[in-house]
Amino acid sequence: MVKIDYDFVYLRTENARMPLKEISKNIKKTPQRLKYTWSVLEKNKIIRDPYCIFDYSYFGLILFRVYFRSAYTKEREKDFVINELFDNPYVVSIHELTGEFDLVVEFISPNPSRFNKELKKIINTYPTLNDYKILLNVVTYVYPRHYLTKKTNLQSIYVERILGGDRVTELFNKNELMVMKNLLNDSTARLTELSKKSNLNIKTVRTILKNLRKRNIIKGFKYILETSSLNLNTSRLFIKLHNLSIEKEAKLMEFLLNTKEIVQVNKTVGDWDIEIGVEAFDQNRVRQLIFQIREEFKELIERFNLIELYKCNKKSYLPQYLFIEKEKVEIVN
């Protein structure tokens, strides 16, 4: 096990486009040392596969989360299924699980009908995926991994990102779409690379990128963190709520926001009302959090479940089909 600089991991994973010189200033270590640290983390695949946080709701799109049971029985079969799902233009996220479900797959589509057609097509091709549960994602809160650093000055750099919800659909021109397509494929590409791939000058690319962030279309850039390599306990807590009021919900959300081991919250429609992503170095901390939530919010919790996340195979917030010419929806050239 390599020695990990968790301050570096925190800053690097929370902003995949932050230059090493800027990270150096924040944690008071030389760029040369950080360059070596980064090479070690990359080599060991502890930090991998950068992705752009697009708010898909501005495109008039909907996110569905599907939990598959008994998706495969053999390792070879598992790899084949995951590879096929990976290449599906509507699939934006794939996680392997341990417990009741084997896989959780996120689809982004323009409407429920299109999602249903795509899901049925997958099931017809791979009958082992015919046992599943579907959740409609309403809104997602992505929290910084504050548990990785004890330095409050570093924790204050990043805040929550809110995706989904009720948004007015935006219209995007050809140049904006081209830049977003290239960021989807390579979210850490330098401006010179984006300029070349988009066939636009650097000034135009810089202006587009700045404008997309100002309009909250792009809400950041992150890396996938290989939690198993760090011996992190990664779980998802499912809660069915009742006796809900605005005040009680606000209190619950405040608690989740201020708990550093909670890294994501999804409000959903389906068997569960809320999904809570938890990461901690100590498994006892996960148990402690569950008991704390059950105790402090017992009037709200009708039932709950817990599933361990094993590995993230894919992470994105926009589907590839948006950039396939024949299937573009709600855009203007």
Summary of the structure (lengths in Angstrom):
residues: 333
radius of gyration: 20.1
end to end distance: 50.4
largest distance: 57.3
contacts: 1006
relative contact order: 0.18
helix: 42%
strand: 28%
